[in-house]
Amino acid sequence: MANTSSAKKAHRVSLRRRVFNARRKKAMKDSVKETSKLVKGKSAKEASAALPGVFQAIDKAAKNGTIKKNTAARMKSRISKQIDALTK
């Protein structure tokens, strides 16, 4: 357990941030899963329509530092590739 007052405060802050990060990550994962289901179901129009929402969730997670920027770019690239393969 933390001894100093600054360590105690840092611990409280980390617990607060953990909640925000978990919420952001859950929203991102849910939108990615939803789009993946649409891709597997061969629904090209619906998947294309859901793409901006997925990109927004991924970008928000990257902006806050919940995920790294490279990870966000990789996820967006893979999702885009899958949807492009459906439309062709």
PDB file of N, CA, C and O in Angstrom:
ATOM      1  N   MET A   1       0.845  -1.189   0.000  1.00  0.00           N
ATOM      2  CA  MET A   1       0.000   0.000   0.000  1.00  0.00           C
ATOM      3  C   MET A   1       0.883   1.242   0.000  1.00  0.00           C
ATOM      4  O   MET A   1       2.007   1.224   0.502  1.00  0.00           O
ATOM      5  N   ALA A   2       0.361   2.301  -0.563  1.00  0.00           N
ATOM      6  CA  ALA A   2       1.114   3.558  -0.668  1.00  0.00           C
ATOM      7  C   ALA A   2       1.341   4.182   0.704  1.00  0.00           C
ATOM      8  O   ALA A   2       0.452   4.186   1.557  1.00  0.00           O
ATOM      9  N   ASN A   3       2.547   4.706   0.900  1.00  0.00           N
ATOM     10  CA  ASN A   3       2.882   5.317   2.181  1.00  0.00           C
ATOM     11  C   ASN A   3       2.689   6.829   2.167  1.00  0.00           C
ATOM     12  O   ASN A   3       2.049   7.385   3.060  1.00  0.00           O
ATOM     13  N   THR A   4       3.236   7.484   1.169  1.00  0.00           N
ATOM     14  CA  THR A   4       3.185   8.942   1.142  1.00  0.00           C
ATOM     15  C   THR A   4       1.848   9.436   0.614  1.00  0.00           C
ATOM     16  O   THR A   4       1.117   8.707  -0.057  1.00  0.00           O
ATOM     17  N   SER A   5       1.547  10.677   0.929  1.00  0.00           N
ATOM     18  CA  SER A   5       0.265  11.241   0.490  1.00  0.00           C
ATOM     19  C   SER A   5       0.222  11.369  -1.029  1.00  0.00           C
ATOM     20  O   SER A   5      -0.835  11.187  -1.633  1.00  0.00           O
ATOM     21  N   SER A   6       1.356  11.679  -1.652  1.00  0.00           N
ATOM     22  CA  SER A   6       1.372  11.809  -3.110  1.00  0.00           C
ATOM     23  C   SER A   6       1.165  10.448  -3.782  1.00  0.00           C
ATOM     24  O   SER A   6       0.540  10.365  -4.839  1.00  0.00           O
ATOM     25  N   ALA A   7       1.690   9.386  -3.168  1.00  0.00           N
ATOM     26  CA  ALA A   7       1.495   8.041  -3.706  1.00  0.00           C
ATOM     27  C   ALA A   7       0.039   7.619  -3.562  1.00  0.00           C
ATOM     28  O   ALA A   7      -0.511   6.949  -4.436  1.00  0.00           O
ATOM     29  N   LYS A   8      -0.575   8.011  -2.461  1.00  0.00           N
ATOM     30  CA  LYS A   8      -1.995   7.691  -2.257  1.00  0.00           C
ATOM     31  C   LYS A   8      -2.855   8.406  -3.303  1.00  0.00           C
ATOM     32  O   LYS A   8      -3.793   7.829  -3.853  1.00  0.00           O
ATOM     33  N   LYS A   9      -2.520   9.660  -3.564  1.00  0.00           N
ATOM     34  CA  LYS A   9      -3.264  10.420  -4.565  1.00  0.00           C
ATOM     35  C   LYS A   9      -3.060   9.806  -5.943  1.00  0.00           C
ATOM     36  O   LYS A   9      -4.015   9.676  -6.709  1.00  0.00           O
ATOM     37  N   ALA A  10      -1.834   9.430  -6.264  1.00  0.00           N
ATOM     38  CA  ALA A  10      -1.541   8.815  -7.561  1.00  0.00           C
ATOM     39  C   ALA A  10      -2.331   7.529  -7.730  1.00  0.00           C
ATOM     40  O   ALA A  10      -2.789   7.212  -8.828  1.00  0.00           O
ATOM     41  N   HIS A  11      -2.489   6.794  -6.646  1.00  0.00           N
ATOM     42  CA  HIS A  11      -3.264   5.556  -6.710  1.00  0.00           C
ATOM     43  C   HIS A  11      -4.739   5.846  -6.981  1.00  0.00           C
ATOM     44  O   HIS A  11      -5.374   5.164  -7.785  1.00  0.00           O
ATOM     45  N   ARG A  12      -5.277   6.855  -6.309  1.00  0.00           N
ATOM     46  CA  ARG A  12      -6.677   7.242  -6.543  1.00  0.00           C
ATOM     47  C   ARG A  12      -6.877   7.666  -7.993  1.00  0.00           C
ATOM     48  O   ARG A  12      -7.866   7.298  -8.626  1.00  0.00           O
ATOM     49  N   VAL A  13      -5.933   8.441  -8.511  1.00  0.00           N
ATOM     50  CA  VAL A  13      -6.027   8.921  -9.887  1.00  0.00           C
ATOM     51  C   VAL A  13      -5.969   7.745 -10.857  1.00  0.00           C
ATOM     52  O   VAL A  13      -6.710   7.703 -11.839  1.00  0.00           O
ATOM     53  N   SER A  14      -5.091   6.800 -10.578  1.00  0.00           N
ATOM     54  CA  SER A  14      -4.957   5.653 -11.479  1.00  0.00           C
ATOM     55  C   SER A  14      -6.248   4.818 -11.497  1.00  0.00           C
ATOM     56  O   SER A  14      -6.625   4.279 -12.537  1.00  0.00           O
ATOM     57  N   LEU A  15      -6.913   4.716 -10.355  1.00  0.00           N
ATOM     58  CA  LEU A  15      -8.181   3.985 -10.311  1.00  0.00           C
ATOM     59  C   LEU A  15      -9.254   4.700 -11.128  1.00  0.00           C
ATOM     60  O   LEU A  15     -10.062   4.063 -11.803  1.00  0.00           O
ATOM     61  N   ARG A  16      -9.252   6.038 -11.059  1.00  0.00           N
ATOM     62  CA  ARG A  16     -10.208   6.822 -11.834  1.00  0.00           C
ATOM     63  C   ARG A  16      -9.951   6.662 -13.331  1.00  0.00           C
ATOM     64  O   ARG A  16     -10.881   6.470 -14.116  1.00  0.00           O
ATOM     65  N   ARG A  17      -8.688   6.744 -13.712  1.00  0.00           N
ATOM     66  CA  ARG A  17      -8.331   6.619 -15.128  1.00  0.00           C
ATOM     67  C   ARG A  17      -8.640   5.230 -15.661  1.00  0.00           C
ATOM     68  O   ARG A  17      -9.004   5.061 -16.825  1.00  0.00           O
ATOM     69  N   ARG A  18      -8.490   4.250 -14.798  1.00  0.00           N
ATOM     70  CA  ARG A  18      -8.772   2.865 -15.179  1.00  0.00           C
ATOM     71  C   ARG A  18     -10.220   2.716 -15.630  1.00  0.00           C
ATOM     72  O   ARG A  18     -10.510   2.009 -16.595  1.00  0.00           O
ATOM     73  N   VAL A  19     -11.112   3.380 -14.930  1.00  0.00           N
ATOM     74  CA  VAL A  19     -12.534   3.330 -15.287  1.00  0.00           C
ATOM     75  C   VAL A  19     -12.765   3.969 -16.653  1.00  0.00           C
ATOM     76  O   VAL A  19     -13.485   3.420 -17.487  1.00  0.00           O
ATOM     77  N   PHE A  20     -12.152   5.128 -16.879  1.00  0.00           N
ATOM     78  CA  PHE A  20     -12.315   5.815 -18.164  1.00  0.00           C
ATOM     79  C   PHE A  20     -11.746   4.978 -19.302  1.00  0.00           C
ATOM     80  O   PHE A  20     -12.358   4.857 -20.362  1.00  0.00           O
ATOM     81  N   ASN A  21     -10.561   4.398 -19.071  1.00  0.00           N
ATOM     82  CA  ASN A  21      -9.923   3.583 -20.101  1.00  0.00           C
ATOM     83  C   ASN A  21     -10.745   2.346 -20.420  1.00  0.00           C
ATOM     84  O   ASN A  21     -10.883   1.968 -21.583  1.00  0.00           O
ATOM     85  N   ALA A  22     -11.289   1.718 -19.388  1.00  0.00           N
ATOM     86  CA  ALA A  22     -12.101   0.517 -19.593  1.00  0.00           C
ATOM     87  C   ALA A  22     -13.346   0.847 -20.401  1.00  0.00           C
ATOM     88  O   ALA A  22     -13.737   0.088 -21.288  1.00  0.00           O
ATOM     89  N   ARG A  23     -13.969   1.982 -20.092  1.00  0.00           N
ATOM     90  CA  ARG A  23     -15.172   2.398 -20.804  1.00  0.00           C
ATOM     91  C   ARG A  23     -14.867   2.657 -22.280  1.00  0.00           C
ATOM     92  O   ARG A  23     -15.608   2.230 -23.165  1.00  0.00           O
ATOM     93  N   ARG A  24     -13.769   3.362 -22.527  1.00  0.00           N
ATOM     94  CA  ARG A  24     -13.376   3.698 -23.900  1.00  0.00           C
ATOM     95  C   ARG A  24     -13.013   2.439 -24.691  1.00  0.00           C
ATOM     96  O   ARG A  24     -13.367   2.300 -25.861  1.00  0.00           O
ATOM     97  N   LYS A  25     -12.300   1.529 -24.028  1.00  0.00           N
ATOM     98  CA  LYS A  25     -11.874   0.293 -24.687  1.00  0.00           C
ATOM     99  C   LYS A  25     -13.071  -0.598 -25.007  1.00  0.00           C
ATOM    100  O   LYS A  25     -13.114  -1.232 -26.061  1.00  0.00           O
ATOM    101  N   LYS A  26     -14.037  -0.643 -24.099  1.00  0.00           N
ATOM    102  CA  LYS A  26     -15.238  -1.462 -24.300  1.00  0.00           C
ATOM    103  C   LYS A  26     -16.043  -0.929 -25.490  1.00  0.00           C
ATOM    104  O   LYS A  26     -16.515  -1.706 -26.319  1.00  0.00           O
ATOM    105  N   ALA A  27     -16.196   0.384 -25.570  1.00  0.00           N
ATOM    106  CA  ALA A  27     -16.926   0.977 -26.686  1.00  0.00           C
ATOM    107  C   ALA A  27     -16.236   0.666 -28.010  1.00  0.00           C
ATOM    108  O   ALA A  27     -16.891   0.371 -29.009  1.00  0.00           O
ATOM    109  N   MET A  28     -14.915   0.736 -28.006  1.00  0.00           N
ATOM    110  CA  MET A  28     -14.144   0.456 -29.209  1.00  0.00           C
ATOM    111  C   MET A  28     -14.305  -1.009 -29.624  1.00  0.00           C
ATOM    112  O   MET A  28     -14.575  -1.306 -30.787  1.00  0.00           O
ATOM    113  N   LYS A  29     -14.138  -1.911 -28.668  1.00  0.00           N
ATOM    114  CA  LYS A  29     -14.234  -3.338 -28.975  1.00  0.00           C
ATOM    115  C   LYS A  29     -15.632  -3.717 -29.454  1.00  0.00           C
ATOM    116  O   LYS A  29     -15.774  -4.530 -30.367  1.00  0.00           O
ATOM    117  N   ASP A  30     -16.659  -3.137 -28.847  1.00  0.00           N
ATOM    118  CA  ASP A  30     -18.029  -3.428 -29.254  1.00  0.00           C
ATOM    119  C   ASP A  30     -18.273  -3.010 -30.697  1.00  0.00           C
ATOM    120  O   ASP A  30     -18.882  -3.754 -31.466  1.00  0.00           O
ATOM    121  N   SER A  31     -17.804  -1.828 -31.066  1.00  0.00           N
ATOM    122  CA  SER A  31     -18.018  -1.361 -32.437  1.00  0.00           C
ATOM    123  C   SER A  31     -17.225  -2.194 -33.435  1.00  0.00           C
ATOM    124  O   SER A  31     -17.702  -2.452 -34.541  1.00  0.00           O
ATOM    125  N   VAL A  32     -16.023  -2.617 -33.060  1.00  0.00           N
ATOM    126  CA  VAL A  32     -15.217  -3.465 -33.949  1.00  0.00           C
ATOM    127  C   VAL A  32     -15.887  -4.823 -34.121  1.00  0.00           C
ATOM    128  O   VAL A  32     -15.936  -5.353 -35.231  1.00  0.00           O
ATOM    129  N   LYS A  33     -16.397  -5.384 -33.042  1.00  0.00           N
ATOM    130  CA  LYS A  33     -17.074  -6.685 -33.119  1.00  0.00           C
ATOM    131  C   LYS A  33     -18.323  -6.603 -33.987  1.00  0.00           C
ATOM    132  O   LYS A  33     -18.596  -7.497 -34.789  1.00  0.00           O
ATOM    133  N   GLU A  34     -19.073  -5.523 -33.818  1.00  0.00           N
ATOM    134  CA  GLU A  34     -20.296  -5.349 -34.605  1.00  0.00           C
ATOM    135  C   GLU A  34     -19.967  -5.298 -36.095  1.00  0.00           C
ATOM    136  O   GLU A  34     -20.652  -5.915 -36.909  1.00  0.00           O
ATOM    137  N   THR A  35     -18.921  -4.564 -36.444  1.00  0.00           N
ATOM    138  CA  THR A  35     -18.515  -4.461 -37.841  1.00  0.00           C
ATOM    139  C   THR A  35     -17.998  -5.801 -38.353  1.00  0.00           C
ATOM    140  O   THR A  35     -18.259  -6.166 -39.500  1.00  0.00           O
ATOM    141  N   SER A  36     -17.273  -6.533 -37.520  1.00  0.00           N
ATOM    142  CA  SER A  36     -16.763  -7.850 -37.921  1.00  0.00           C
ATOM    143  C   SER A  36     -17.914  -8.811 -38.223  1.00  0.00           C
ATOM    144  O   SER A  36     -17.845  -9.603 -39.163  1.00  0.00           O
ATOM    145  N   LYS A  37     -18.969  -8.730 -37.414  1.00  0.00           N
ATOM    146  CA  LYS A  37     -20.145  -9.573 -37.669  1.00  0.00           C
ATOM    147  C   LYS A  37     -20.782  -9.218 -39.005  1.00  0.00           C
ATOM    148  O   LYS A  37     -21.214 -10.099 -39.749  1.00  0.00           O
ATOM    149  N   LEU A  38     -20.838  -7.931 -39.303  1.00  0.00           N
ATOM    150  CA  LEU A  38     -21.408  -7.506 -40.584  1.00  0.00           C
ATOM    151  C   LEU A  38     -20.546  -7.992 -41.744  1.00  0.00           C
ATOM    152  O   LEU A  38     -21.069  -8.385 -42.787  1.00  0.00           O
ATOM    153  N   VAL A  39     -19.237  -7.966 -41.564  1.00  0.00           N
ATOM    154  CA  VAL A  39     -18.325  -8.433 -42.619  1.00  0.00           C
ATOM    155  C   VAL A  39     -18.500  -9.934 -42.823  1.00  0.00           C
ATOM    156  O   VAL A  39     -18.555 -10.406 -43.959  1.00  0.00           O
ATOM    157  N   LYS A  40     -18.588 -10.677 -41.733  1.00  0.00           N
ATOM    158  CA  LYS A  40     -18.764 -12.131 -41.844  1.00  0.00           C
ATOM    159  C   LYS A  40     -20.122 -12.483 -42.433  1.00  0.00           C
ATOM    160  O   LYS A  40     -20.271 -13.505 -43.102  1.00  0.00           O
ATOM    161  N   GLY A  41     -21.106 -11.633 -42.182  1.00  0.00           N
ATOM    162  CA  GLY A  41     -22.435 -11.845 -42.738  1.00  0.00           C
ATOM    163  C   GLY A  41     -22.568 -11.334 -44.155  1.00  0.00           C
ATOM    164  O   GLY A  41     -23.653 -11.379 -44.734  1.00  0.00           O
ATOM    165  N   LYS A  42     -21.472 -10.848 -44.720  1.00  0.00           N
ATOM    166  CA  LYS A  42     -21.411 -10.359 -46.103  1.00  0.00           C
ATOM    167  C   LYS A  42     -22.357  -9.180 -46.359  1.00  0.00           C
ATOM    168  O   LYS A  42     -22.870  -9.025 -47.467  1.00  0.00           O
ATOM    169  N   SER A  43     -22.586  -8.353 -45.338  1.00  0.00           N
ATOM    170  CA  SER A  43     -23.416  -7.158 -45.480  1.00  0.00           C
ATOM    171  C   SER A  43     -22.512  -5.967 -45.771  1.00  0.00           C
ATOM    172  O   SER A  43     -22.104  -5.255 -44.854  1.00  0.00           O
ATOM    173  N   ALA A  44     -22.205  -5.753 -47.027  1.00  0.00           N
ATOM    174  CA  ALA A  44     -21.234  -4.722 -47.409  1.00  0.00           C
ATOM    175  C   ALA A  44     -21.751  -3.320 -47.102  1.00  0.00           C
ATOM    176  O   ALA A  44     -21.006  -2.478 -46.600  1.00  0.00           O
ATOM    177  N   LYS A  45     -23.019  -3.069 -47.401  1.00  0.00           N
ATOM    178  CA  LYS A  45     -23.566  -1.722 -47.189  1.00  0.00           C
ATOM    179  C   LYS A  45     -23.598  -1.358 -45.711  1.00  0.00           C
ATOM    180  O   LYS A  45     -23.204  -0.257 -45.326  1.00  0.00           O
ATOM    181  N   GLU A  46     -24.068  -2.286 -44.889  1.00  0.00           N
ATOM    182  CA  GLU A  46     -24.153  -2.013 -43.457  1.00  0.00           C
ATOM    183  C   GLU A  46     -22.763  -1.839 -42.852  1.00  0.00           C
ATOM    184  O   GLU A  46     -22.556  -0.984 -41.992  1.00  0.00           O
ATOM    185  N   ALA A  47     -21.811  -2.657 -43.307  1.00  0.00           N
ATOM    186  CA  ALA A  47     -20.445  -2.560 -42.791  1.00  0.00           C
ATOM    187  C   ALA A  47     -19.828  -1.215 -43.176  1.00  0.00           C
ATOM    188  O   ALA A  47     -19.146  -0.583 -42.369  1.00  0.00           O
ATOM    189  N   SER A  48     -20.073  -0.785 -44.409  1.00  0.00           N
ATOM    190  CA  SER A  48     -19.546   0.511 -44.855  1.00  0.00           C
ATOM    191  C   SER A  48     -20.180   1.653 -44.072  1.00  0.00           C
ATOM    192  O   SER A  48     -19.524   2.649 -43.768  1.00  0.00           O
ATOM    193  N   ALA A  49     -21.454   1.500 -43.752  1.00  0.00           N
ATOM    194  CA  ALA A  49     -22.155   2.533 -42.992  1.00  0.00           C
ATOM    195  C   ALA A  49     -21.646   2.594 -41.551  1.00  0.00           C
ATOM    196  O   ALA A  49     -21.641   3.662 -40.940  1.00  0.00           O
ATOM    197  N   ALA A  50     -21.221   1.460 -41.009  1.00  0.00           N
ATOM    198  CA  ALA A  50     -20.744   1.407 -39.622  1.00  0.00           C
ATOM    199  C   ALA A  50     -19.287   1.861 -39.504  1.00  0.00           C
ATOM    200  O   ALA A  50     -18.815   2.129 -38.400  1.00  0.00           O
ATOM    201  N   LEU A  51     -18.577   1.949 -40.619  1.00  0.00           N
ATOM    202  CA  LEU A  51     -17.146   2.261 -40.600  1.00  0.00           C
ATOM    203  C   LEU A  51     -16.804   3.590 -39.920  1.00  0.00           C
ATOM    204  O   LEU A  51     -15.868   3.619 -39.120  1.00  0.00           O
ATOM    205  N   PRO A  52     -17.509   4.686 -40.194  1.00  0.00           N
ATOM    206  CA  PRO A  52     -17.161   5.939 -39.514  1.00  0.00           C
ATOM    207  C   PRO A  52     -17.286   5.858 -37.993  1.00  0.00           C
ATOM    208  O   PRO A  52     -16.485   6.451 -37.270  1.00  0.00           O
ATOM    209  N   GLY A  53     -18.277   5.133 -37.515  1.00  0.00           N
ATOM    210  CA  GLY A  53     -18.441   4.961 -36.069  1.00  0.00           C
ATOM    211  C   GLY A  53     -17.299   4.174 -35.449  1.00  0.00           C
ATOM    212  O   GLY A  53     -16.849   4.478 -34.345  1.00  0.00           O
ATOM    213  N   VAL A  54     -16.834   3.160 -36.169  1.00  0.00           N
ATOM    214  CA  VAL A  54     -15.711   2.354 -35.689  1.00  0.00           C
ATOM    215  C   VAL A  54     -14.443   3.204 -35.652  1.00  0.00           C
ATOM    216  O   VAL A  54     -13.692   3.172 -34.678  1.00  0.00           O
ATOM    217  N   PHE A  55     -14.216   3.962 -36.717  1.00  0.00           N
ATOM    218  CA  PHE A  55     -13.037   4.823 -36.779  1.00  0.00           C
ATOM    219  C   PHE A  55     -13.064   5.846 -35.644  1.00  0.00           C
ATOM    220  O   PHE A  55     -12.032   6.134 -35.039  1.00  0.00           O
ATOM    221  N   GLN A  56     -14.231   6.386 -35.363  1.00  0.00           N
ATOM    222  CA  GLN A  56     -14.363   7.376 -34.296  1.00  0.00           C
ATOM    223  C   GLN A  56     -14.008   6.758 -32.941  1.00  0.00           C
ATOM    224  O   GLN A  56     -13.283   7.362 -32.150  1.00  0.00           O
ATOM    225  N   ALA A  57     -14.522   5.551 -32.679  1.00  0.00           N
ATOM    226  CA  ALA A  57     -14.251   4.886 -31.402  1.00  0.00           C
ATOM    227  C   ALA A  57     -12.763   4.561 -31.267  1.00  0.00           C
ATOM    228  O   ALA A  57     -12.184   4.721 -30.192  1.00  0.00           O
ATOM    229  N   ILE A  58     -12.149   4.105 -32.357  1.00  0.00           N
ATOM    230  CA  ILE A  58     -10.726   3.763 -32.322  1.00  0.00           C
ATOM    231  C   ILE A  58      -9.888   5.019 -32.112  1.00  0.00           C
ATOM    232  O   ILE A  58      -8.947   5.022 -31.317  1.00  0.00           O
ATOM    233  N   ASP A  59     -10.239   6.091 -32.834  1.00  0.00           N
ATOM    234  CA  ASP A  59      -9.481   7.338 -32.715  1.00  0.00           C
ATOM    235  C   ASP A  59      -9.572   7.933 -31.316  1.00  0.00           C
ATOM    236  O   ASP A  59      -8.588   8.461 -30.799  1.00  0.00           O
ATOM    237  N   LYS A  60     -10.752   7.850 -30.703  1.00  0.00           N
ATOM    238  CA  LYS A  60     -10.914   8.376 -29.348  1.00  0.00           C
ATOM    239  C   LYS A  60     -10.068   7.585 -28.356  1.00  0.00           C
ATOM    240  O   LYS A  60      -9.467   8.158 -27.447  1.00  0.00           O
ATOM    241  N   ALA A  61     -10.023   6.272 -28.535  1.00  0.00           N
ATOM    242  CA  ALA A  61      -9.212   5.443 -27.646  1.00  0.00           C
ATOM    243  C   ALA A  61      -7.728   5.765 -27.812  1.00  0.00           C
ATOM    244  O   ALA A  61      -6.981   5.773 -26.833  1.00  0.00           O
ATOM    245  N   ALA A  62      -7.304   6.027 -29.027  1.00  0.00           N
ATOM    246  CA  ALA A  62      -5.898   6.352 -29.288  1.00  0.00           C
ATOM    247  C   ALA A  62      -5.556   7.744 -28.761  1.00  0.00           C
ATOM    248  O   ALA A  62      -4.466   7.966 -28.235  1.00  0.00           O
ATOM    249  N   LYS A  63      -6.495   8.675 -28.905  1.00  0.00           N
ATOM    250  CA  LYS A  63      -6.258  10.048 -28.467  1.00  0.00           C
ATOM    251  C   LYS A  63      -6.028  10.104 -26.963  1.00  0.00           C
ATOM    252  O   LYS A  63      -5.169  10.852 -26.496  1.00  0.00           O
ATOM    253  N   ASN A  64      -6.780   9.327 -26.208  1.00  0.00           N
ATOM    254  CA  ASN A  64      -6.659   9.333 -24.756  1.00  0.00           C
ATOM    255  C   ASN A  64      -5.492   8.508 -24.260  1.00  0.00           C
ATOM    256  O   ASN A  64      -5.137   8.585 -23.084  1.00  0.00           O
ATOM    257  N   GLY A  65      -4.883   7.714 -25.140  1.00  0.00           N
ATOM    258  CA  GLY A  65      -3.782   6.866 -24.719  1.00  0.00           C
ATOM    259  C   GLY A  65      -4.230   5.520 -24.206  1.00  0.00           C
ATOM    260  O   GLY A  65      -3.434   4.777 -23.631  1.00  0.00           O
ATOM    261  N   THR A  66      -5.494   5.193 -24.405  1.00  0.00           N
ATOM    262  CA  THR A  66      -5.983   3.879 -23.994  1.00  0.00           C
ATOM    263  C   THR A  66      -5.314   2.801 -24.834  1.00  0.00           C
ATOM    264  O   THR A  66      -4.923   1.755 -24.318  1.00  0.00           O
ATOM    265  N   ILE A  67      -5.185   3.063 -26.136  1.00  0.00           N
ATOM    266  CA  ILE A  67      -4.401   2.202 -27.016  1.00  0.00           C
ATOM    267  C   ILE A  67      -3.368   3.078 -27.712  1.00  0.00           C
ATOM    268  O   ILE A  67      -3.515   4.299 -27.762  1.00  0.00           O
ATOM    269  N   LYS A  68      -2.337   2.460 -28.243  1.00  0.00           N
ATOM    270  CA  LYS A  68      -1.289   3.224 -28.915  1.00  0.00           C
ATOM    271  C   LYS A  68      -1.742   3.625 -30.316  1.00  0.00           C
ATOM    272  O   LYS A  68      -2.630   3.000 -30.897  1.00  0.00           O
ATOM    273  N   LYS A  69      -1.125   4.665 -30.843  1.00  0.00           N
ATOM    274  CA  LYS A  69      -1.511   5.191 -32.145  1.00  0.00           C
ATOM    275  C   LYS A  69      -1.263   4.174 -33.259  1.00  0.00           C
ATOM    276  O   LYS A  69      -2.052   4.081 -34.200  1.00  0.00           O
ATOM    277  N   ASN A  70      -0.186   3.423 -33.158  1.00  0.00           N
ATOM    278  CA  ASN A  70       0.110   2.413 -34.166  1.00  0.00           C
ATOM    279  C   ASN A  70      -0.929   1.293 -34.142  1.00  0.00           C
ATOM    280  O   ASN A  70      -1.323   0.780 -35.189  1.00  0.00           O
ATOM    281  N   THR A  71      -1.364   0.924 -32.952  1.00  0.00           N
ATOM    282  CA  THR A  71      -2.390  -0.101 -32.795  1.00  0.00           C
ATOM    283  C   THR A  71      -3.689   0.368 -33.439  1.00  0.00           C
ATOM    284  O   THR A  71      -4.374  -0.402 -34.113  1.00  0.00           O
ATOM    285  N   ALA A  72      -4.017   1.629 -33.227  1.00  0.00           N
ATOM    286  CA  ALA A  72      -5.233   2.194 -33.817  1.00  0.00           C
ATOM    287  C   ALA A  72      -5.135   2.171 -35.338  1.00  0.00           C
ATOM    288  O   ALA A  72      -6.088   1.792 -36.019  1.00  0.00           O
ATOM    289  N   ALA A  73      -4.001   2.570 -35.865  1.00  0.00           N
ATOM    290  CA  ALA A  73      -3.810   2.589 -37.315  1.00  0.00           C
ATOM    291  C   ALA A  73      -3.919   1.186 -37.887  1.00  0.00           C
ATOM    292  O   ALA A  73      -4.520   0.987 -38.943  1.00  0.00           O
ATOM    293  N   ARG A  74      -3.342   0.219 -37.198  1.00  0.00           N
ATOM    294  CA  ARG A  74      -3.388  -1.174 -37.659  1.00  0.00           C
ATOM    295  C   ARG A  74      -4.818  -1.707 -37.663  1.00  0.00           C
ATOM    296  O   ARG A  74      -5.234  -2.378 -38.607  1.00  0.00           O
ATOM    297  N   MET A  75      -5.563  -1.406 -36.610  1.00  0.00           N
ATOM    298  CA  MET A  75      -6.953  -1.860 -36.531  1.00  0.00           C
ATOM    299  C   MET A  75      -7.789  -1.254 -37.653  1.00  0.00           C
ATOM    300  O   MET A  75      -8.564  -1.949 -38.310  1.00  0.00           O
ATOM    301  N   LYS A  76      -7.621   0.054 -37.864  1.00  0.00           N
ATOM    302  CA  LYS A  76      -8.382   0.737 -38.909  1.00  0.00           C
ATOM    303  C   LYS A  76      -8.033   0.180 -40.288  1.00  0.00           C
ATOM    304  O   LYS A  76      -8.907   0.015 -41.139  1.00  0.00           O
ATOM    305  N   SER A  77      -6.773  -0.102 -40.496  1.00  0.00           N
ATOM    306  CA  SER A  77      -6.329  -0.643 -41.773  1.00  0.00           C
ATOM    307  C   SER A  77      -6.944  -2.014 -42.033  1.00  0.00           C
ATOM    308  O   SER A  77      -7.426  -2.289 -43.132  1.00  0.00           O
ATOM    309  N   ARG A  78      -6.925  -2.859 -41.028  1.00  0.00           N
ATOM    310  CA  ARG A  78      -7.458  -4.216 -41.198  1.00  0.00           C
ATOM    311  C   ARG A  78      -8.961  -4.198 -41.452  1.00  0.00           C
ATOM    312  O   ARG A  78      -9.464  -4.945 -42.291  1.00  0.00           O
ATOM    313  N   ILE A  79      -9.666  -3.349 -40.733  1.00  0.00           N
ATOM    314  CA  ILE A  79     -11.118  -3.265 -40.929  1.00  0.00           C
ATOM    315  C   ILE A  79     -11.430  -2.747 -42.332  1.00  0.00           C
ATOM    316  O   ILE A  79     -12.328  -3.252 -43.005  1.00  0.00           O
ATOM    317  N   SER A  80     -10.678  -1.733 -42.764  1.00  0.00           N
ATOM    318  CA  SER A  80     -10.886  -1.171 -44.104  1.00  0.00           C
ATOM    319  C   SER A  80     -10.636  -2.214 -45.179  1.00  0.00           C
ATOM    320  O   SER A  80     -11.381  -2.301 -46.154  1.00  0.00           O
ATOM    321  N   LYS A  81      -9.583  -3.006 -44.998  1.00  0.00           N
ATOM    322  CA  LYS A  81      -9.250  -4.060 -45.969  1.00  0.00           C
ATOM    323  C   LYS A  81     -10.385  -5.066 -46.076  1.00  0.00           C
ATOM    324  O   LYS A  81     -10.763  -5.469 -47.176  1.00  0.00           O
ATOM    325  N   GLN A  82     -10.929  -5.470 -44.932  1.00  0.00           N
ATOM    326  CA  GLN A  82     -12.006  -6.446 -44.928  1.00  0.00           C
ATOM    327  C   GLN A  82     -13.227  -5.930 -45.664  1.00  0.00           C
ATOM    328  O   GLN A  82     -13.848  -6.655 -46.441  1.00  0.00           O
ATOM    329  N   ILE A  83     -13.571  -4.662 -45.416  1.00  0.00           N
ATOM    330  CA  ILE A  83     -14.756  -4.086 -46.055  1.00  0.00           C
ATOM    331  C   ILE A  83     -14.508  -3.879 -47.549  1.00  0.00           C
ATOM    332  O   ILE A  83     -15.414  -4.084 -48.357  1.00  0.00           O
ATOM    333  N   ASP A  84     -13.294  -3.474 -47.923  1.00  0.00           N
ATOM    334  CA  ASP A  84     -12.968  -3.314 -49.345  1.00  0.00           C
ATOM    335  C   ASP A  84     -13.053  -4.650 -50.068  1.00  0.00           C
ATOM    336  O   ASP A  84     -13.507  -4.708 -51.210  1.00  0.00           O
ATOM    337  N   ALA A  85     -12.618  -5.734 -49.410  1.00  0.00           N
ATOM    338  CA  ALA A  85     -12.687  -7.056 -50.031  1.00  0.00           C
ATOM    339  C   ALA A  85     -14.126  -7.481 -50.254  1.00  0.00           C
ATOM    340  O   ALA A  85     -14.430  -8.196 -51.208  1.00  0.00           O
ATOM    341  N   LEU A  86     -15.014  -7.037 -49.367  1.00  0.00           N
ATOM    342  CA  LEU A  86     -16.440  -7.366 -49.529  1.00  0.00           C
ATOM    343  C   LEU A  86     -17.050  -6.656 -50.721  1.00  0.00           C
ATOM    344  O   LEU A  86     -17.834  -7.241 -51.468  1.00  0.00           O
ATOM    345  N   THR A  87     -16.687  -5.394 -50.898  1.00  0.00           N
ATOM    346  CA  THR A  87     -17.312  -4.600 -51.941  1.00  0.00           C
ATOM    347  C   THR A  87     -16.803  -4.961 -53.336  1.00  0.00           C
ATOM    348  O   THR A  87     -17.472  -4.679 -54.330  1.00  0.00           O
ATOM    349  N   LYS A  88     -15.633  -5.578 -53.416  1.00  0.00           N
ATOM    350  CA  LYS A  88     -15.087  -5.935 -54.733  1.00  0.00           C
ATOM    351  C   LYS A  88     -15.547  -7.290 -55.195  1.00  0.00           C
ATOM    352  O   LYS A  88     -15.174  -7.731 -56.282  1.00  0.00           O
TER     353      LYS A  88
END
